[in-house]
Amino acid sequence: MKSGEILLLTAREIQSLLTLDECIGAVERAFRAYGEGRAVPPAVLSMHTGGGGCHVKAGLRELNRSYFAAKVNGNFPENSSRFGLPTIQGVIVLCNAGNGTPLAVMDSRDITALRTAAATAVAAKFLARQDSQTITVCGCGNQGRMQLKALSRVCRLETVFAYDRDGQQALRFSQDLTSELKISVRTVSDLSAAVRQSDICVTCTTSRQPLLGLDDVSPGTFIAAVGADSPQKQELHASLMAGSKIVCDILEQCAVMGDLHHALEAGVVTRANVYAELGEVVAGKKPGRESQQEITIFDSTGMALQDVAAAAVLYEKALRHGSGVRLNFAA
Amino acid sequence: MKSGEILLLTAREIQSLLTLDECIGAVERAFRAYGEGRAVPPAVLSMHTGGGGCHVKAGLRELNRSYFAAKVNGNFPENSSRFGLPTIQGVIVLCNAGNGTPLAVMDSRDITALRTAAATAVAAKFLARQDSQTITVCGCGNQGRMQLKALSRVCRLETVFAYDRDGQQALRFSQDLTSELKISVRTVSDLSAAVRQSDICVTCTTSRQPLLGLDDVSPGTFIAAVGADSPQKQELHASLMAGSKIVCDILEQCAVMGDLHHALEAGVVTRANVYAELGEVVAGKKPGRESQQEITIFDSTGMALQDVAAAAVLYEKALRHGSGVRLNFAA
């Protein structure tokens, strides 16, 4: 790159460049660095407007060089119905954290989807039973698709139950993923029955009421609670949280906007009941799953450390491949 | 703009589009809105690294449409000597704050320079004597040039004293600005003597020691203290702050990183001694200058409200002129 040049990466370029395996690797290394105390906590800034809000999530990552990334995202829940626009839109600005030079501007959608799914895959490596082969995906939108793809990279999945409030969405999910992953993906209408038969369950909905309680889950299950990323959202009943080993991405963020938030509010769990942050487990400071019987939960709210990790590997790969448009902004 | 398209504006395009008069107008309207309680306080996020830091300043502005801007800047003081790079580099991401859609990515350098100078010009309209014609510019770098140009838009300047620790820099400043502004710009080596003869003084250095005390300033002077934008930097002696009418851009930010910071630390000034924020004066909630004798100080630390105001007028003008490159990031 010439001095002053910024690499611009569109969604299409990002889709063709960034693989799930690379993203899982980058995110796992980032969580390990965080758990080892080698990564500073990410920072968040939010400004609320009428129908939503604009948010900046920023993180630093020391790799071959030092990277800073700021993800600038709008989150407007009524965008689809009001404007035919995605709920979340935005860009990631990647900078050299050694001298502040902006390196790249990237569409944020696919990086967010991949890094979120990658965190679940990393969590599954440490928190799911080794012999896990049956999974329920609750919420068959784009994030559900990515979650299943990511988990299929780290688990030998044989049976997938697809549940969605919108049966047509579950059907499309089943058709597409059966063909893409070459495994059996079946739609289900009884979520509870499906989860009770599953080794893994991923919830990635926009629900504001709990979808799963302790009675819906068999011993030994790993649950990735991905959907709740604001104080209003909830997918797991407080009783399920209380009866499980809870691992957070960031404790303080989960306490505000994860499923942990509601369990704390219900008074059935305290911060001291949270077993670990994922980084501590990946870094080997605490064991992950310790028995075949325990229910493990990964409370995923999403952190900028994942964004900067994914953006950095993407940037380096784009440079190697000569991808993207370069524009000299400083000229 | 087509859906998904982001407008990319380079430094050269920004220089040719954004005029000081437009920027002064936009910044004045932004301060007025803030003073009237129609603008939310801007937000800041910082992450420090070895030789500097990466910062995000974010603001909202309601105009014909609602805008959100996040300025992502690196600030690395040793960049020039170590890498031959500017100290501050970065981009501004402008979004539609009604739905979160990213609208533009712009180089941040010239927008920052113009909006900073524009704030001084706005402050001068309310805090300098109407008959001000003699000015000292202390610090003859790029910001000093822009400050003088902006002040020449709102004051009938006749004599300019140019002071810089680096005499060659002052000489170039004098030569260039004499020819550009068609007024007398003279280099001086005795800062104190020059300021005592001046109606206005702008300090825009990187000094960490006070350059001006109460004895250096005549009654009736307006001082714009622009350089201090971090806790270590200082240009005005606490005694000068204590003897003057202090107007801040944002009180709480000045208390941490402006010249106010050092006056508070010295114990000669309290928050209650600060006369106003500039927005209150522009909105007419408090009078500006109230006598020919008082010394007025504008403590300028820079706020995202100025960035979003300048970026929004720039964006709308670029659309009208068909300037910049458009790239569909979401495709």
Interface residues (C-beta under 8 A of the other chain):
Chain A: S3 I6 L8 L9 T10 A11 R12 V40 A43 V44 L45 S46 M47 T49 G50 G51 G52 C54 V56 A58 G59 L60 S66 F68 A70 V72 N73 G74 N75 F76 N79 R82 F83 L85 P86 I88 Q89 G90 V91 V93 C95 N96 A97 G98 N99 G100 T101 P102 V105 M106 D107 R109 V325 L327 N328 F329 A330 A331
Chain B: S3 I6 L8 L9 T10 A11 R12 V40 A43 V44 L45 S46 M47 T49 G50 G51 G52 C54 V56 A58 G59 L60 S66 F68 A70 V72 N73 G74 N75 F76 N79 R82 F83 L85 P86 I88 Q89 G90 V91 V93 C95 N96 A97 G98 N99 G100 T101 P102 V105 M106 D107 R109 V325 L327 N328 F329 A330 A331
